[in-house]
Amino acid sequence: RGLEVTRLETFIDAAFAFVLTLLVISFDQIPSNYDEMMVAVKRIPGFFASFSVLMIFWLSHRGWSRKFGLESRRSIFLSLAIIFIILVYIYPLRIIFEAMFWSLSSGYFTADFRIENQDELRGMFLFYSSGSLLMAVLFSDLYRSALKSKSSLALNPAEEIRTRGFIRAWLVVLIF
């Protein structure tokens, strides 16, 4: 169980790599002078924070795949839904983090996206939090699907307890 890399895992890995490429390539072009390079460098904190969140999701899916190796219709659907949400979520994720670092640094770090008023800020956080909420639901459902397949997966009591713990952990993410 979970020892062989499946086609689904390969697809998920490729999709995450694509999303990271979108995150990096969203720079318009390679800097052609020092000033342009400094503007690009000032985007590193926003990129790092976005990258870190994406890696949490990727590592979570990788860990789930290694633990269970489950490829039921439900787990395939949930995995593909995770990729869909990530593809939609990537730009709001980066915008929120760049705006945060821009604000915390009093404008030193770069943020190309400008939020003009409270309604736009509220809308961005609503979009961002919706993505986080959906990801928590999808991951808790992945672990729930593994728990439902406990007999076919031959989960031992310790694995069953850990799986329930992962479900609770993702539900905590959902609440916050």
C-alpha positions as CSV (number, residue, x, y, z in Angstrom):
1,R,0.0,0.0,0.0
2,G,1.4,3.3,-1.1
3,L,4.7,1.9,-2.3
4,E,4.3,2.4,-6.0
5,V,3.8,5.8,-7.6
6,T,0.5,5.7,-9.4
7,R,-0.6,7.6,-12.5
8,L,-2.8,9.7,-10.3
9,E,0.1,10.7,-8.1
10,T,2.2,11.5,-11.2
11,F,-0.6,13.7,-12.5
12,I,-1.1,15.4,-9.1
13,D,2.7,16.0,-8.9
14,A,2.7,17.4,-12.5
15,A,-0.3,19.7,-11.7
16,F,1.4,21.1,-8.6
17,A,4.6,21.7,-10.7
18,F,2.4,23.5,-13.2
19,V,0.9,25.7,-10.5
20,L,4.3,26.5,-9.1
21,T,5.4,27.5,-12.7
22,L,2.4,29.8,-12.9
23,L,3.5,31.3,-9.6
24,V,7.0,31.9,-10.8
25,I,6.3,32.7,-14.4
26,S,3.7,35.3,-13.4
27,F,6.7,37.7,-13.5
28,D,6.2,39.4,-16.8
29,Q,9.8,38.8,-18.0
30,I,13.3,38.3,-16.9
31,P,14.7,41.5,-15.4
32,S,16.8,43.4,-17.9
33,N,18.5,45.8,-15.5
34,Y,19.3,46.3,-11.8
35,D,16.1,48.2,-10.9
36,E,13.9,45.5,-12.5
37,M,15.8,42.9,-10.7
38,M,15.3,44.7,-7.3
39,V,11.6,44.8,-8.0
40,A,11.6,41.1,-8.7
41,V,13.6,40.4,-5.5
42,K,11.1,42.3,-3.5
43,R,8.5,39.8,-4.5
44,I,10.4,36.9,-2.9
45,P,8.5,37.0,0.5
46,G,5.1,36.8,-1.3
47,F,6.4,34.0,-3.5
48,F,7.9,32.2,-0.5
49,A,4.7,32.4,1.5
50,S,2.6,31.2,-1.5
51,F,5.1,28.4,-2.2
52,S,5.0,27.3,1.4
53,V,1.2,27.0,1.4
54,L,1.3,25.1,-1.8
55,M,3.9,22.7,-0.4
56,I,1.7,22.1,2.6
57,F,-1.0,20.9,0.3
58,W,1.3,18.9,-1.9
59,L,3.0,17.3,1.0
60,S,-0.3,16.5,2.6
61,H,-1.5,14.8,-0.6
62,R,1.8,13.0,-1.0
63,G,1.6,11.8,2.6
64,W,-2.0,10.6,2.1
65,S,-0.9,8.7,-1.1
66,R,2.0,7.1,0.7
67,K,-0.1,6.0,3.7
68,F,-3.0,4.6,1.7
69,G,-2.3,4.2,-2.0
70,L,-6.1,4.4,-2.5
71,E,-7.4,4.9,-6.0
72,S,-11.2,4.6,-5.6
73,R,-13.5,6.7,-7.6
74,R,-14.1,9.0,-4.6
75,S,-10.3,9.5,-3.9
76,I,-9.7,10.2,-7.6
77,F,-12.5,12.7,-7.7
78,L,-11.3,14.4,-4.5
79,S,-7.7,14.5,-5.8
80,L,-8.8,16.1,-9.0
81,A,-10.9,18.6,-7.1
82,I,-7.9,19.5,-5.1
83,I,-6.0,20.3,-8.3
84,F,-8.9,22.3,-9.6
85,I,-9.0,24.4,-6.4
86,I,-5.3,24.9,-6.5
87,L,-5.4,26.1,-10.1
88,V,-8.1,28.7,-9.2
89,Y,-6.5,29.5,-5.8
90,I,-3.0,30.3,-6.9
91,Y,-3.4,33.9,-7.9
92,P,-5.5,35.0,-4.9
93,L,-3.0,33.2,-2.7
94,R,-0.1,35.2,-4.1
95,I,-2.1,38.5,-4.2
96,I,-3.0,38.1,-0.5
97,F,0.6,37.4,0.6
98,E,2.1,40.1,-1.6
99,A,-0.4,42.6,-0.2
100,M,0.4,41.4,3.3
101,F,4.2,41.9,2.9
102,W,3.6,45.2,1.1
103,S,1.5,46.4,4.0
104,L,3.8,45.1,6.8
105,S,6.9,46.7,5.1
106,S,5.1,50.0,4.4
107,G,5.5,49.5,0.7
108,Y,9.1,48.2,0.6
109,F,8.1,44.8,-0.7
110,T,6.4,44.8,-4.1
111,A,2.7,44.2,-4.7
112,D,1.4,44.8,-8.3
113,F,-2.2,44.2,-7.4
114,R,-3.9,47.2,-5.8
115,I,-6.9,46.9,-3.6
116,E,-8.7,50.2,-3.7
117,N,-11.3,49.9,-0.9
118,Q,-12.7,47.8,1.9
119,D,-15.1,46.0,-0.4
120,E,-12.3,44.8,-2.6
121,L,-10.3,43.7,0.4
122,R,-13.2,41.9,1.8
123,G,-13.8,40.2,-1.6
124,M,-10.1,39.1,-1.8
125,F,-10.2,37.6,1.7
126,L,-13.5,35.9,0.9
127,F,-12.1,34.4,-2.3
128,Y,-8.9,33.4,-0.4
129,S,-10.7,31.9,2.6
130,S,-13.1,30.0,0.3
131,G,-10.1,28.2,-1.3
132,S,-8.7,27.4,2.1
133,L,-12.1,26.1,3.3
134,L,-12.5,23.9,0.2
135,M,-9.0,22.5,0.6
136,A,-9.7,21.6,4.2
137,V,-13.0,19.9,3.3
138,L,-11.4,18.0,0.4
139,F,-8.4,16.8,2.5
140,S,-10.7,15.7,5.4
141,D,-12.8,13.8,2.9
142,L,-9.7,12.1,1.5
143,Y,-8.9,10.8,4.9
144,R,-12.5,9.9,5.5
145,S,-12.5,7.9,2.3
146,A,-9.5,6.0,3.6
147,L,-11.2,5.3,6.9
148,K,-14.2,4.0,5.0
149,S,-11.9,1.6,3.2
150,K,-10.1,0.5,6.4
151,S,-10.9,-3.2,5.9
152,S,-9.6,-3.3,2.3
153,L,-6.6,-1.2,3.3
154,A,-6.1,-3.5,6.3
155,L,-5.6,-0.5,8.6
156,N,-4.4,-1.5,12.0
157,P,-5.8,0.3,15.1
158,A,-2.9,2.8,15.3
159,E,-3.4,3.7,11.7
160,E,-7.1,4.1,12.2
161,I,-6.5,6.5,15.2
162,R,-3.9,8.5,13.1
163,T,-6.4,8.7,10.2
164,R,-9.1,10.0,12.5
165,G,-6.5,12.5,13.8
166,F,-5.8,13.8,10.3
167,I,-9.6,14.2,9.7
168,R,-9.8,16.3,12.9
169,A,-6.7,18.3,12.0
170,W,-8.2,19.3,8.6
171,L,-11.5,20.1,10.3
172,V,-9.6,22.4,12.7
173,V,-8.1,24.1,9.6
174,L,-11.7,24.4,8.3
175,I,-12.8,26.2,11.4
176,F,-9.9,28.6,11.4
